[in-house]
Amino acid sequence: MADTDQALADAIVDLLDHRATGKTICPSEAARRVAPDAWRDLMPDARRVASGMVDDRRIEMTQRGEVVDPATARGPVRLRYPADRDERDD
């Protein structure tokens, strides 16, 4: 994983770890944390990294509160830990 990708993944995990259970973050929050002055340029990378984390079942991607497939999601998305996360071996 490239350094920027790892930084984005770490930011997603850290942001989610500091949210109340079940709460979501926007991928832009991770991009802003990694590159505060150039976060918009990182948005495609942030979504790609988040998609990989969804594929690994580490997080879920939602739109309007419903879980969506990153491959078909268009428009704004949110990220959260899966509800059954505590039951998994991470």
N, CA, C and O atoms as a GROMACS GRO file, in nm:
protein
  360
    1MET      N    1   0.085  -0.119   0.000
    1MET     CA    2   0.000   0.000   0.000
    1MET      C    3   0.089   0.124   0.000
    1MET      O    4   0.184   0.132   0.078
    2ALA      N    5   0.059   0.219  -0.086
    2ALA     CA    6   0.136   0.343  -0.095
    2ALA      C    7   0.119   0.423   0.035
    2ALA      O    8   0.023   0.405   0.109
    3ASP      N    9   0.216   0.511   0.059
    3ASP     CA   10   0.213   0.591   0.182
    3ASP      C   11   0.084   0.671   0.196
    3ASP      O   12   0.026   0.676   0.304
    4THR      N   13   0.040   0.734   0.088
    4THR     CA   14  -0.083   0.814   0.095
    4THR      C   15  -0.203   0.724   0.121
    4THR      O   16  -0.291   0.760   0.200
    5ASP      N   17  -0.207   0.609   0.057
    5ASP     CA   18  -0.317   0.515   0.080
    5ASP      C   19  -0.319   0.470   0.226
    5ASP      O   20  -0.425   0.464   0.288
    6GLN      N   21  -0.203   0.440   0.280
    6GLN     CA   22  -0.196   0.397   0.420
    6GLN      C   23  -0.238   0.510   0.513
    6GLN      O   24  -0.308   0.487   0.611
    7ALA      N   25  -0.196   0.632   0.482
    7ALA     CA   26  -0.236   0.748   0.564
    7ALA      C   27  -0.387   0.767   0.560
    7ALA      O   28  -0.448   0.798   0.662
    8LEU      N   29  -0.448   0.749   0.443
    8LEU     CA   30  -0.593   0.762   0.432
    8LEU      C   31  -0.664   0.652   0.511
    8LEU      O   32  -0.760   0.679   0.582
    9ALA      N   33  -0.617   0.528   0.498
    9ALA     CA   34  -0.676   0.417   0.573
    9ALA      C   35  -0.663   0.441   0.723
    9ALA      O   36  -0.758   0.418   0.798
   10ASP      N   37  -0.547   0.485   0.766
   10ASP     CA   38  -0.525   0.514   0.908
   10ASP      C   39  -0.617   0.625   0.956
   10ASP      O   40  -0.671   0.619   1.066
   11ALA      N   41  -0.636   0.728   0.873
   11ALA     CA   42  -0.724   0.839   0.909
   11ALA      C   43  -0.869   0.792   0.920
   11ALA      O   44  -0.940   0.832   1.013
   12ILE      N   45  -0.913   0.708   0.828
   12ILE     CA   46  -1.050   0.655   0.834
   12ILE      C   47  -1.071   0.579   0.964
   12ILE      O   48  -1.170   0.600   1.034
   13VAL      N   49  -0.977   0.491   0.997
   13VAL     CA   50  -0.989   0.412   1.121
   13VAL      C   51  -0.987   0.503   1.243
   13VAL      O   52  -1.069   0.487   1.334
   14ASP      N   53  -0.896   0.599   1.246
   14ASP     CA   54  -0.886   0.688   1.362
   14ASP      C   55  -1.013   0.772   1.378
   14ASP      O   56  -1.064   0.787   1.489
   15LEU      N   57  -1.064   0.825   1.268
   15LEU     CA   58  -1.186   0.904   1.276
   15LEU      C   59  -1.304   0.820   1.324
   15LEU      O   60  -1.382   0.865   1.408
   16LEU      N   61  -1.317   0.699   1.272
   16LEU     CA   62  -1.426   0.612   1.315
   16LEU      C   63  -1.410   0.568   1.461
   16LEU      O   64  -1.508   0.556   1.534
   17ASP      N   65  -1.286   0.545   1.502
   17ASP     CA   66  -1.261   0.506   1.640
   17ASP      C   67  -1.303   0.614   1.739
   17ASP      O   68  -1.336   0.585   1.854
   18HIS      N   69  -1.303   0.738   1.694
   18HIS     CA   70  -1.337   0.849   1.782
   18HIS      C   71  -1.480   0.899   1.765
   18HIS      O   72  -1.517   1.004   1.817
   19ARG      N   73  -1.561   0.824   1.692
   19ARG     CA   74  -1.704   0.854   1.677
   19ARG      C   75  -1.783   0.759   1.764
   19ARG      O   76  -1.738   0.649   1.796
   20ALA      N   77  -1.899   0.802   1.802
   20ALA     CA   78  -1.988   0.714   1.877
   20ALA      C   79  -2.024   0.593   1.791
   20ALA      O   80  -2.026   0.602   1.668
   21THR      N   81  -2.052   0.484   1.854
   21THR     CA   82  -2.088   0.361   1.783
   21THR      C   83  -2.203   0.388   1.687
   21THR      O   84  -2.304   0.447   1.724
   22GLY      N   85  -2.186   0.342   1.563
   22GLY     CA   86  -2.289   0.358   1.462
   22GLY      C   87  -2.284   0.489   1.387
   22GLY      O   88  -2.356   0.505   1.288
   23LYS      N   89  -2.202   0.582   1.429
   23LYS     CA   90  -2.191   0.712   1.361
   23LYS      C   91  -2.101   0.699   1.239
   23LYS      O   92  -2.018   0.608   1.231
   24THR      N   93  -2.118   0.790   1.146
   24THR     CA   94  -2.046   0.784   1.019
   24THR      C   95  -1.950   0.900   1.003
   24THR      O   96  -1.955   1.000   1.074
   25ILE      N   97  -1.861   0.883   0.904
   25ILE     CA   98  -1.772   0.992   0.862
   25ILE      C   99  -1.785   1.006   0.711
   25ILE      O  100  -1.833   0.916   0.642
   26CYS      N  101  -1.742   1.119   0.662
   26CYS     CA  102  -1.734   1.142   0.518
   26CYS      C  103  -1.590   1.113   0.475
   26CYS      O  104  -1.496   1.147   0.548
   27PRO      N  105  -1.569   1.052   0.360
   27PRO     CA  106  -1.432   1.030   0.313
   27PRO      C  107  -1.351   1.158   0.306
   27PRO      O  108  -1.228   1.154   0.317
   28SER      N  109  -1.417   1.272   0.288
   28SER     CA  110  -1.345   1.399   0.284
   28SER      C  111  -1.277   1.431   0.416
   28SER      O  112  -1.175   1.501   0.417
   29GLU      N  113  -1.331   1.382   0.527
   29GLU     CA  114  -1.267   1.405   0.656
   29GLU      C  115  -1.129   1.341   0.661
   29GLU      O  116  -1.034   1.399   0.713
   30ALA      N  117  -1.118   1.221   0.606
   30ALA     CA  118  -0.988   1.153   0.600
   30ALA      C  119  -0.894   1.228   0.506
   30ALA      O  120  -0.777   1.248   0.538
   31ALA      N  121  -0.946   1.269   0.391
   31ALA     CA  122  -0.863   1.343   0.296
   31ALA      C  123  -0.814   1.474   0.358
   31ALA      O  124  -0.698   1.511   0.338
   32ARG      N  125  -0.899   1.543   0.432
   32ARG     CA  126  -0.859   1.668   0.497
   32ARG      C  127  -0.752   1.644   0.602
   32ARG      O  128  -0.662   1.727   0.620
   33ARG      N  129  -0.761   1.532   0.670
   33ARG     CA  130  -0.661   1.502   0.773
   33ARG      C  131  -0.524   1.476   0.709
   33ARG      O  132  -0.422   1.517   0.763
   34VAL      N  133  -0.524   1.408   0.595
   34VAL     CA  134  -0.398   1.372   0.528
   34VAL      C  135  -0.337   1.491   0.455
   34VAL      O  136  -0.215   1.509   0.457
   35ALA      N  137  -0.420   1.572   0.391
   35ALA     CA  138  -0.371   1.686   0.312
   35ALA      C  139  -0.466   1.804   0.328
   35ALA      O  140  -0.549   1.829   0.241
   36PRO      N  141  -0.454   1.878   0.439
   36PRO     CA  142  -0.549   1.985   0.467
   36PRO      C  143  -0.562   2.089   0.355
   36PRO      O  144  -0.671   2.143   0.333
   37ASP      N  145  -0.454   2.118   0.284
   37ASP     CA  146  -0.460   2.220   0.179
   37ASP      C  147  -0.488   2.163   0.041
   37ASP      O  148  -0.511   2.239  -0.053
   38ALA      N  149  -0.487   2.032   0.028
   38ALA     CA  150  -0.508   1.970  -0.104
   38ALA      C  151  -0.603   1.851  -0.094
   38ALA      O  152  -0.592   1.756  -0.171
   39TRP      N  153  -0.697   1.857   0.000
   39TRP     CA  154  -0.783   1.743   0.026
   39TRP      C  155  -0.871   1.708  -0.093
   39TRP      O  156  -0.901   1.590  -0.115
   40ARG      N  157  -0.914   1.806  -0.169
   40ARG     CA  158  -1.000   1.777  -0.284
   40ARG      C  159  -0.930   1.687  -0.385
   40ARG      O  160  -0.992   1.600  -0.446
   41ASP      N  161  -0.800   1.708  -0.402
   41ASP     CA  162  -0.722   1.624  -0.493
   41ASP      C  163  -0.716   1.478  -0.446
   41ASP      O  164  -0.698   1.387  -0.526
   42LEU      N  165  -0.732   1.458  -0.315
   42LEU     CA  166  -0.725   1.322  -0.259
   42LEU      C  167  -0.859   1.249  -0.256
   42LEU      O  168  -0.863   1.132  -0.220
   43MET      N  169  -0.966   1.315  -0.293
   43MET     CA  170  -1.098   1.252  -0.283
   43MET      C  171  -1.110   1.122  -0.364
   43MET      O  172  -1.164   1.024  -0.312
   44PRO      N  173  -1.062   1.117  -0.488
   44PRO     CA  174  -1.070   0.987  -0.558
   44PRO      C  175  -0.992   0.877  -0.484
   44PRO      O  176  -1.036   0.763  -0.477
   45ASP      N  177  -0.876   0.913  -0.429
   45ASP     CA  178  -0.797   0.816  -0.353
   45ASP      C  179  -0.870   0.775  -0.225
   45ASP      O  180  -0.870   0.658  -0.189
   46ALA      N  181  -0.932   0.871  -0.157
   46ALA     CA  182  -1.003   0.840  -0.033
   46ALA      C  183  -1.118   0.743  -0.059
   46ALA      O  184  -1.138   0.649   0.018
   47ARG      N  185  -1.191   0.764  -0.166
   47ARG     CA  186  -1.300   0.672  -0.199
   47ARG      C  187  -1.247   0.535  -0.240
   47ARG      O  188  -1.305   0.433  -0.205
   48ARG      N  189  -1.135   0.533  -0.314
   48ARG     CA  190  -1.076   0.406  -0.356
   48ARG      C  191  -1.028   0.326  -0.234
   48ARG      O  192  -1.052   0.206  -0.224
   49VAL      N  193  -0.959   0.395  -0.142
   49VAL     CA  194  -0.910   0.329  -0.021
   49VAL      C  195  -1.029   0.278   0.061
   49VAL      O  196  -1.027   0.165   0.111
   50ALA      N  197  -1.131   0.361   0.075
   50ALA     CA  198  -1.251   0.319   0.149
   50ALA      C  199  -1.315   0.198   0.082
   50ALA      O  200  -1.360   0.106   0.151
   51SER      N  201  -1.319   0.197  -0.050
   51SER     CA  202  -1.376   0.082  -0.122
   51SER      C  203  -1.299  -0.045  -0.091
   51SER      O  204  -1.358  -0.152  -0.072
   52GLY      N  205  -1.167  -0.034  -0.086
   52GLY     CA  206  -1.086  -0.151  -0.050
   52GLY      C  207  -1.114  -0.198   0.091
   52GLY      O  208  -1.115  -0.318   0.118
   53MET      N  209  -1.137  -0.104   0.181
   53MET     CA  210  -1.169  -0.140   0.319
   53MET      C  211  -1.307  -0.205   0.326
   53MET      O  212  -1.329  -0.293   0.410
   54VAL      N  213  -1.399  -0.163   0.241
   54VAL     CA  214  -1.530  -0.228   0.232
   54VAL      C  215  -1.511  -0.371   0.182
   54VAL      O  216  -1.569  -0.465   0.236
   55ASP      N  217  -1.430  -0.387   0.078
   55ASP     CA  218  -1.404  -0.520   0.024
   55ASP      C  219  -1.345  -0.613   0.130
   55ASP      O  220  -1.374  -0.733   0.130
   56ASP      N  221  -1.263  -0.557   0.219
   56ASP     CA  222  -1.202  -0.634   0.328
   56ASP      C  223  -1.295  -0.651   0.448
   56ASP      O  224  -1.258  -0.711   0.549
   57ARG      N  225  -1.418  -0.594   0.435
   57ARG     CA  226  -1.520  -0.600   0.541
   57ARG      C  227  -1.478  -0.528   0.668
   57ARG      O  228  -1.526  -0.560   0.777
   58ARG      N  229  -1.388  -0.432   0.655
   58ARG     CA  230  -1.347  -0.352   0.771
   58ARG      C  231  -1.445  -0.239   0.800
   58ARG      O  232  -1.464  -0.201   0.915
   59ILE      N  233  -1.508  -0.186   0.693
   59ILE     CA  234  -1.605  -0.078   0.707
   59ILE      C  235  -1.720  -0.101   0.610
   59ILE      O  236  -1.716  -0.191   0.526
   60GLU      N  237  -1.824  -0.017   0.623
   60GLU     CA  238  -1.935  -0.016   0.529
   60GLU      C  239  -1.945   0.123   0.467
   60GLU      O  240  -1.908   0.222   0.530
   61MET      N  241  -1.994   0.128   0.344
   61MET     CA  242  -2.020   0.254   0.276
   61MET      C  243  -2.172   0.269   0.268
   61MET      O  244  -2.242   0.174   0.233
   62THR      N  245  -2.222   0.388   0.301
   62THR     CA  246  -2.365   0.410   0.301
   62THR      C  247  -2.403   0.535   0.221
   62THR      O  248  -2.321   0.625   0.200
   63GLN      N  249  -2.526   0.538   0.178
   63GLN     CA  250  -2.591   0.655   0.121
   63GLN      C  251  -2.731   0.660   0.180
   63GLN      O  252  -2.804   0.561   0.176
   64ARG      N  253  -2.766   0.774   0.233
   64ARG     CA  254  -2.897   0.792   0.297
   64ARG      C  255  -2.925   0.682   0.401
   64ARG      O  256  -3.039   0.638   0.417
   65GLY      N  257  -2.819   0.640   0.471
   65GLY     CA  258  -2.832   0.542   0.577
   65GLY      C  259  -2.837   0.397   0.534
   65GLY      O  260  -2.842   0.307   0.618
   66GLU      N  261  -2.836   0.372   0.404
   66GLU     CA  262  -2.840   0.236   0.352
   66GLU      C  263  -2.703   0.193   0.301
   66GLU      O  264  -2.634   0.271   0.236
   67VAL      N  265  -2.663   0.070   0.331
   67VAL     CA  266  -2.535   0.017   0.283
   67VAL      C  267  -2.539   0.007   0.131
   67VAL      O  268  -2.636  -0.043   0.073
   68VAL      N  269  -2.432   0.054   0.066
   68VAL     CA  270  -2.424   0.050  -0.080
   68VAL      C  271  -2.294  -0.017  -0.123
   68VAL      O  272  -2.198  -0.027  -0.047
   69ASP      N  273  -2.294  -0.061  -0.246
   69ASP     CA  274  -2.176  -0.120  -0.309
   69ASP      C  275  -2.090  -0.005  -0.361
   69ASP      O  276  -2.137   0.075  -0.442
   70PRO      N  277  -1.964   0.004  -0.318
   70PRO     CA  278  -1.877   0.113  -0.366
   70PRO      C  279  -1.863   0.118  -0.517
   70PRO      O  280  -1.842   0.225  -0.574
   71ALA      N  281  -1.874   0.003  -0.583
   71ALA     CA  282  -1.858  -0.002  -0.728
   71ALA      C  283  -1.972   0.068  -0.802
   71ALA      O  284  -1.954   0.114  -0.915
   72THR      N  285  -2.087   0.075  -0.739
   72THR     CA  286  -2.202   0.135  -0.806
   72THR      C  287  -2.249   0.265  -0.740
   72THR      O  288  -2.336   0.333  -0.795
   73ALA      N  289  -2.193   0.300  -0.626
   73ALA     CA  290  -2.235   0.422  -0.555
   73ALA      C  291  -2.190   0.546  -0.631
   73ALA      O  292  -2.074   0.558  -0.672
   74ARG      N  293  -2.284   0.636  -0.650
   74ARG     CA  294  -2.255   0.764  -0.714
   74ARG      C  295  -2.299   0.874  -0.620
   74ARG      O  296  -2.404   0.863  -0.555
   75GLY      N  297  -2.222   0.979  -0.612
   75GLY     CA  298  -2.257   1.090  -0.525
   75GLY      C  299  -2.200   1.073  -0.386
   75GLY      O  300  -2.115   0.987  -0.363
   76PRO      N  301  -2.246   1.156  -0.293
   76PRO     CA  302  -2.192   1.156  -0.157
   76PRO      C  303  -2.215   1.023  -0.086
   76PRO      O  304  -2.322   0.962  -0.096
   77VAL      N  305  -2.113   0.978  -0.015
   77VAL     CA  306  -2.121   0.856   0.064
   77VAL      C  307  -2.071   0.884   0.205
   77VAL      O  308  -2.003   0.984   0.230
   78ARG      N  309  -2.105   0.795   0.294
   78ARG     CA  310  -2.058   0.800   0.432
   78ARG      C  311  -1.994   0.665   0.464
   78ARG      O  312  -2.023   0.565   0.398
   79LEU      N  313  -1.908   0.664   0.565
   79LEU     CA  314  -1.838   0.542   0.606
   79LEU      C  315  -1.869   0.514   0.752
   79LEU      O  316  -1.882   0.606   0.833
   80ARG      N  317  -1.880   0.387   0.785
   80ARG     CA  318  -1.902   0.347   0.924
   80ARG      C  319  -1.848   0.206   0.944
   80ARG      O  320  -1.823   0.131   0.850
   81TYR      N  321  -1.831   0.172   1.073
   81TYR     CA  322  -1.799   0.034   1.105
   81TYR      C  323  -1.925  -0.050   1.091
   81TYR      O  324  -2.035   0.000   1.116
   82PRO      N  325  -1.911  -0.177   1.051
   82PRO     CA  326  -2.027  -0.266   1.046
   82PRO      C  327  -2.087  -0.284   1.186
   82PRO      O  328  -2.015  -0.281   1.286
   83ALA      N  329  -2.216  -0.302   1.192
   83ALA     CA  330  -2.284  -0.319   1.322
   83ALA      C  331  -2.232  -0.439   1.398
   83ALA      O  332  -2.227  -0.438   1.521
   84ASP      N  333  -2.192  -0.545   1.325
   84ASP     CA  334  -2.144  -0.667   1.391
   84ASP      C  335  -1.993  -0.668   1.410
   84ASP      O  336  -1.934  -0.774   1.432
   85ARG      N  337  -1.930  -0.552   1.403
   85ARG     CA  338  -1.784  -0.542   1.413
   85ARG      C  339  -1.728  -0.604   1.541
   85ARG      O  340  -1.625  -0.671   1.537
   86ASP      N  341  -1.795  -0.584   1.654
   86ASP     CA  342  -1.745  -0.637   1.781
   86ASP      C  343  -1.745  -0.788   1.786
   86ASP      O  344  -1.676  -0.848   1.869
   87GLU      N  345  -1.823  -0.852   1.697
   87GLU     CA  346  -1.832  -0.998   1.696
   87GLU      C  347  -1.725  -1.060   1.608
   87GLU      O  348  -1.710  -1.183   1.606
   88ARG      N  349  -1.651  -0.977   1.534
   88ARG     CA  350  -1.550  -1.028   1.440
   88ARG      C  351  -1.412  -1.031   1.504
   88ARG      O  352  -1.386  -0.965   1.604
   89ASP      N  353  -1.327  -1.109   1.445
   89ASP     CA  354  -1.186  -1.111   1.484
   89ASP      C  355  -1.113  -1.015   1.392
   89ASP      O  356  -1.085  -1.049   1.277
   90ASP      N  357  -1.080  -0.895   1.439
   90ASP     CA  358  -1.008  -0.797   1.357
   90ASP      C  359  -0.860  -0.810   1.373
   90ASP      O  360  -0.784  -0.736   1.311
   0.00000   0.00000   0.00000
